[in-house]
């Protein structure tokens, strides 16, 4: 059982949330997390990389100077690969446009939960009793992060209805805001800290956040 401190907006411990590791996969599965990360990263590739060969480079095909009599080595046109601005010897053509692969639904869901477990084990989850603001104010959210000891990049997971908190956090450097039902292994592993409120975290663990997100959509 993991005991996660619950903080107030001033960074003081006000409660403890007990989390069963079994609900998040039981143990950190490094192979699964790597597989999920690599697949998500690969799915973001555009597959549009290409280079130009000597036949595709713009330029004249005129021989630069005569074959003999100059004392220089023989040379052809300006588009040869040995000259600046010339073509590439083995040019890369766009032969593959889709790099997409996928995990099964159960593997993807387990990876998302297991990534959160890894953050909990490493003490990188900052859970606040609530993240409510009367009005959007970036400085107020920055003060909350500072009080909570967030000094590196962080992922802020919020309930979709918490609009003021989203607007307050979105302009901060090294801060990414996401909805709690969209929490995934790739984003979790790409940030040092996870910042979340107690109600949203409990909703993610018991699965009610995903159900609420589908109903809202």
N, C-alpha and C positions, 0 to 999 in steps of 0.2 A: 504494500500500500504506500503510495506516494502522498506526502503531506505538503501541499502547496500553500505558501503564505498568501493571504489576501491583504492587499494594501489599500490605504485610502489615497486621496489625491495628493497628500503631503508625504507619501512614501512610508507611512507608519503601518505596522502590522496590526490588523484589526480582527482577523479571523484566519482559520485554516480550512482548506478544502482537501478532503481525502479522496484520492483517485485510485481506482483499481487498475493495475497494469494490464489485467486480462482484457479490459474493455478496449485497450489500445494495441493489442497484439501480444501481450505478455512479456516480450523481450524485444530488444532492438534488433531488427533483421537487416543487417548491413547490405547483404546481397540484393534484397528486394528494393531497398532505398536507392541503391546505385542503379538498378535496372529501371526504376521509375524515373529517376533523374535523367538518365541518358536518353530514354525514349521521349520524354517531354522536350528535352533540348533538341533532339533530332527532328521532332515534329515542327519546330519553329524554322527549320531551314527552308529557304526559298528554292534551292536547286537551280539558281540562275547564273552560277559562276561560269565564265567563258573567257577565252583569250583569242587573239587574232593570229592566224598564220600569215606567211608572206604574201599569200594570194588575196588576203582580206584587208591588208593594210593599205591605206590611201597613199599614193605616190606613183611617180613615173617608173616605167620599166626600162628607161634608157640606161645604157652602160655608162658609168660615171666617167671613165677615161679609157683611152685605147689600151689594148692588151699588152703591147711591148713598147719599149723605148722611154718609159718614164722613170725607171729605177724602182718603182713601187711594185708590190705584189699585185697580181691580177685581181680584178674585182668586177662584180656584176652591177646590178642596180641597187638603189638605196633601200630596197625593202628586204634585203637579206637579213637573217637573224643576227649576224655578227655586228650590225651597225645600230646605232642609237635610233630608235623610232621604227626599227624593222619588225618583222613578224616574229612570233614565238616558234621555236623549232617543232615541238610537239604540242600544237595548240589544243586547248581544252574546249571541246564543244559541249553544248547543252544536251547531254545524252540521258540525263535523269532529272525529272522535274519533281518527283514525289519521294520524299524520304520518310514518309509516315509509317510508323509501326504502332502497335497498341498492346496494352495489358488487358487481361480479362477484368470484368467489372469488380469481382471480389478481390483480385490482386491490387487493383487501383485504390479501392476503398481501404484495404489493409495498409497499403503504403502511406496513404494520407494520415491515417491514425498513428501508424508506427513512427512517422516523422515527428509528430507531436510528442509521442512518448520519448523519443531521443532528446527533444528539447527539454522535456520535464526532467529527465535523468541528469542532464547537464546543467540544470538550474538556469535555463535561458528563457523561461516563461515568466513574464511579469503580469500577474493577474490583479486587477483592481476591483474593489467592491462595486464600483460603477464608473462609467465614463460619460457623464451627462454634463452638457453645457447649456446655459440659458440662451447663448447666441454663439455663432461661429467666431472663434478667436484663436489664431495660430499661436500666439504667445502663451495663452493659457494651457494649450496642449503641450507645448514645449516644456513648460514648467512641470507638468505632470510626469513627462518622460524623465526629466532631470531628477525629480524627487524619487522616482522608481529605480534609478541607477542605470538607465539606458544610455550608454555612451558609444554605441556602435549602431550599425544598420538594424532596423527593426521592421517587423511586419505587424501592422495593426489590423486585428480581425474584429469587425463590428457587426452588430445586428443591422439589417438593412434599414430599419426605421430610425436609427440613430444618425440622422442627417447632420446635426450640428457638430458631432464629433468627427464625422468624415470630412466636413468642410474645414474643420480646425486643423486636421492632421495632414491634409493632402499637399500642402505647400512646404512642408518641412524637408530638409535635406536628409537623404538616406532613410526615408520613411516611405513605405508602401502600404496603401490602405486596401483592404479586401473585405468582402462579406464573409461572415463566419461559415456559411454553408459552402463557400467556394474555396475554403482552405485546402491546400494541396501540398504534396511532398516537395515539389519543385520550389515553390515560393518559401516554404518553411526552411529548406536547406540553403536557400540563397540569402538568408538574413540571419544575423547573430541572435537577435531577440524576437520573441513573440509577445505582443502587448494585447491583452484581451480583458474584458470585464467578466465577472464571475458568472452572470446569467448566460452569456453567450458561450462560455467555455463548457458549462454544464449541458447546454443545448446541443453542442457539437458532440460531446461524449455520449450522451444518451440517444443521439440520432434525431432528435426533434427539430434541430436546426435545418437539416436537409429537407424534412417534410414541409416545414414552414416556407422554405425557399421555393419549393415546387408549387405550393399553393399560391404564393405571391406572384410567380411567373405566369 
